[in-house]
Amino acid sequence: MVWFDESRLDDERALGTADLRLRTLAEAGSRVRREAGDAAPAIAEAVARAGESRPRAVIAAGPDSRLLRAVLEPSCPVPFVAWPAPALPGWAGSLDLVVVLAPEGSDPGTASAVAEAVRRGCQLVVATPPDSLVAEHATGRWTTLLPTGTSDPLAVAVAMLCFLHQVQLGPTTDPEAVADALDVVAIECSPLRDISINPAKMLAISLADANPLLWGGSVLSARAARRIAESIRRTSGRTALAGDAEHLLPVIEAARPRNVFADPFADDASGRRPVLVLLDDGADDPVAHDQRRRLEQAAAAHDVRVEHVTSQAPGEVSRYASLLLSGTYAAEYLRLGLVED
């Protein structure tokens, strides 16, 4: 039987078993600073190469392109396409800019897309390790390589977003602000902070006996919700669902009445009720406000607990990073507290 022992979240010996994972989370801000600093000369080269003219379109290639899509689609002044397939759109050519995030640099599909961009004469900016498979296929006259030293997708994406901002194709992205926001979360969610003042530990306790339903109102907070749900599934092996209001409302409305006599330690998936986790990045969108209201009303009507994860960091990328790290900390504390009898 698996049950949740919240005392482990403040136990030094138990926390020691998760030290490497928690330390990796705490270093998120330093990774952003390091990647942006190391890539600065290459970014300047790419900006100079771009010149004054804008590309006909921006193509974000590779499986890690979805974060760029979430940031750029609302604001990019030219057509933008996220293309995770191992190729490029048939119309892509020398008038287009192809940007690629390949923090691992070992994906053959991404290498194939990069090689195709070189053959077609596209302006190509690739963030990847210099000695990787993707870097080998990126060699070309119109290629700029942003060297990466970490496999952290967020840190690599921030470096690329700095370039896109400087060529006026994306919103303002300040690596220092993103890193500061991550540092704030690392301090607030530190394993050294007691449960009573640690928002990630408190969220983990709320998720311990429930099936989480995660919702974010903006494009970026919705992406953070999906990433956090992935982390919860990976760390706990339990169900975690992220989606729009129309996806989550049926689950909330189908929740069975709470059984006050149920065994709180029974590892019965059918007995776990949903808990609604709302990710709030302060986006002022009437549609999002309406969805949130409907979710909260349904949760109140069906006695479903509601948890909030918020961020007041400056800049949309900073808020996304803050929400994502907060939820990832909670997932790790959930892993730590689950013990097998």
N, C-alpha and C positions, 0 to 999 in steps of 0.2 A: 504494500500500500504506500502511495506517495502522499505526503502532506506537507504543509507549509509551516516552517518554524521561524517565526519572525525574530526570535532572539539571535539567530545567526547573523542578522544584518548589522548587529552591533558587537558581535563576538570577534575579537582580534584573530583568533586561530582560524575561524571560518572565513573571515575576510582575507586572510593570508592565502587561502587556496584560490582566490579569485584575483590575486594581486596583479598578475600580468594583464588580464583582460581589463580591469579597472584602470590600470596605469595607461594602457593604450587609449582608453577613452579620455583620460585626463590630459593626454598630450595632443589632443585634436587641434587646439589653438596653435601650438608650436609647429605642427605640421603645416598648417595654412601659411604661417609666416615664412617658414623655410622654403616651401614650394614657390611662393610668390617672389621671394628674394632671389632664389637660384634661377628662376625663369626670367627675371627682369631684363637682362641683356638680350635674350632671344625675343622677348616681347617687343623691345625697342626696334630690333631688326625687322620683325614682322610688320610693325606699324609703319616703318619707313618704306617697306616694300609695297604696302597697300596704297601709299600715296594719298592723293586727294579724291580719287574716283571711288565710287561705291561699286561693289559687285552687283551683278544682276540678281543673285540669290545667295543665301547662306544655307549650306547643307551640313548638318551635324551627323556624321557617320559613326557607325559602331554601336554596340549594345549599351554603352554608357552615355548615349546622346540624350536620353530622356530628361536629365536634369537641365541641360542647356535649353531644351524645348520649353520646359516649365518656366524658365527665366525669360527667354527671348521672345516667345510667341506673342505676348501682349505688347511688346514695345519695339521689336525689330522693324526698321523703316523699309526693309526690302523683304521679298518673300523668303520665308524660312521653312525648312523641311528637316525633320528628324528622320534619319534613315538607318535603322538598326540592322538592316539586312547586310550580308557580306558582298555588297556591290553598291553602285550608285544609280540614281535615276537615269533613265536613258537620255534625258535632255542635258545633263550636267556637262559643262565644258569650260573653256578658257575664261569665260566671263564670270564664273562663279567661284565663290570661296567655300572650301571644304575644311571643316574643323573636326578634329578627332580627339577624343579622350580615350587613352589606352593606358591606364595606370599600371596594369600588369605587363602589357606589351607582348603577350604570348598568344593572343587569340588569332588563329589563322584567318577567320572571317574578316576581322578588322584589317589585318595585313593585306588581304585581297582587295578590300575597298580602297585602302591607301594606294596600293599599286595601280589600281584603275584610275584614281585621281591624278597620279603622276602621268600616266599614259595620255590622259585627255588634256593635259596642260592646265588643270585647275590650279588656282592659288591654294596652297595646302598648308595648314598649321596643325601640327600634331603634338600633343602632350603625351610623352611616353619615355621610358628609360632609354638612354642613348644606345645601349648595347642590346636592345630587344629585337624580336622578330619584326615588329611593326616598324621600328626605326630603320631596319635594313631595307624594307620595301618602300620607305618614304623618300629615299634619296632622289632628288630632282632639282631642276633649275628654279622652280617656283615654290620650293618647300622650305618652311621654317620649323625647326624642331624645338619644342619647349621641353628641356630635360627635366624629368621627374625622378625623385628619389624615394617616393613612398607609393604604396598601393591604395592610399586613401582617396576614394573617388571625389570627395568633397574638396579636399585640398587641391587636387589637380584641376577640378572644375573652376575653382576660384581663380587660379592662374590664367586659365583660358578666358574667363569672363573679364579679367583685367584687360586683356588684349582687345576683346570685342568692344568694351567700353571706350578704349582709347581710339578706336577707328569708328566710333559713333554708330555702332551696330547693336549695342546693348545698354542696359541701365547702368547707373553708377555702381561700381563694385569696389569697395575698399577692403583689401585683405586684412588690414589692421583692425578694422571694425568687426569683421567676421571673427577674427582670432580673439578679440576682446570678449565678444559675446560667448564664444565657446569656453573661454577661461572663467567667465562668471558662472556658467552652468557647472563646470568642473569643481568650482569652489562650493557651490550650493549643494551639489550632489556627492560630495566627497565621502568616501567610506568612513572618514574620521568624524563626520557630523552625525549627531544622534538622530534616531528615527523621528523624534518629535519636531525637528527643524530641517529635515532632509526631504524635499519634495519627491525625489526619485524613490526613496525607500517607502514613503507613504503610498505612492502610486503602486509600487510592487505589492504591498499588502492588500490594496484594494483589488488588484487583479488576481490574487492568489486563489480565490474560490469562485472565479467567474470566467466567462468567455468574453474577451474584450471586443467591443465594436468601436472602431476608430473613425473619426470624421474630421476633415479639415475644410474650411470654407473657401479658401483661395486655392489657386492651382498649386502653389508651392506647399501650403500646409497639407493639402490632400496628398501630395507626393510624400511628405514627411510621415503622414499617417500610414501610407502603404509600406514605407521602409520600416517603421516601428512595428507594424503587424508582422512583417517578415522576421524581425528580431525576436519578437515574442514567440512565434512558432518555432524558431530555431533553438531558443534557450529553454523552452518549456515543453515542446512537443504537443502543445495544446492548440485548440482552435483560436484564431484571432482574425477578425475580418475588418478590412478597411474599404470604404466605398462612399458613394453619394447617399443623400438622404433616402432616395427611393429604394436603394439597396438595403439600407439598414432598418428602415421603418418596419418592414414585414417581420424581421427577426425580433424587434422590440415588442411589436404587437402580439407575437406568438408566445411571448414569455409566460410561463406558467406562474400562478400565484406562489409567493414565497412560502415555503414550508418551515414553520418555526421549530418543528421537531426534527428536522433533518440533521444528520451527523455532519458537522462542519469539517471533519477530518476524513470523510469517506472520499476515496478517489473515484468518483462516479461522474463521468463526463456528462451523462444525461441529467444529472442533478445540478450541474453548474448553471447559474443564470447569467444572462448578459449583463455587462456593465458598459455604459456609454462613455467614451473618452473623447472630449471635444478639444481639438487643437486650435488655438486662437492666436493668430499673428496680427490681429488688429486690422485686417482688411475691411474696408468700408464698401461692401457690396450688398445691394438690396436683396438679390437672389440668395446670397449666403445667409443673410440675416433671417430670411423667411425659412430656409432649410433648417437653420439652427433652432428657430422657434418651434417648428413642427417636431423636431427630434426631442426637444426638451419636454414638450407637452405630452408626447407619446410615452416618454420615459416616466413622467410623473403619473400618468394614467395607469401604467402597468407596473408601478413600484420597481422600476429599474434604476439602479444607482447611476449617478452622473459624476464624472471626474473631469477636471479642467487642467490643461497644460497650456500656459500662456507665455508669450515673449514680448517684451517691450524694446528689444534691441533696435538700433537705428539701421534701416536698410532692409529690403525684403530678403536678400540672401542671408544676412545676419540672423534674421528671425527664423528663417527656415533651418539654418544650422543649429540654432538654439533649441528649437522644438525637437529636431531629430536627435540631438545629443541627450536631451532630457529623457525622451522616451527610450533611448538605447540604454541609458543608465538603469531605468526602471526594469527593463528586460533582463539585465544582468543581475540585478538584485532579486528578481523573481527566480532566476536560475539558482542563485545562491541559497534562497530560502526553501526551495523544494528539496525534500529529503525522502529517501526510501526507507520504510520501516523494516 
